Amino acid sequence: MQITIVNRKLRREAALGLAWFDPDYSLIELDPRMTPRRRLTILIHEAMHIAFPDMAESVVDRKSAMIAKLIHKDGYRRNRDLSQFDF
């Protein structure tokens, strides 16, 4: 599966991130105006929507926040822009 990450101001959508799922190609849109820590949380949140499309929003919220906190606590930081990758 290919997932593309696009930075786009999501003013009209009133969101910080959006996920578009397709078995062959998925898209995550992130608002570039976030702090790096918030971006990590939102990126994980949107990736979880793609990985677990039937998961309830409340569960995605809790789990993505927990994972982002753990990753950040372990010292991971954003240091380059990865716009496309394959699993």
Secondary structure, 3 states (H helix, E strand, C coil): CEEEEEECCCCCCCCCEEEECCCCEEEEEECCCCCHHHHHHHHHHHHHHHHCCCCCHHHHHHHHHHHHHHHHHCCCCCCCCCCEEEC
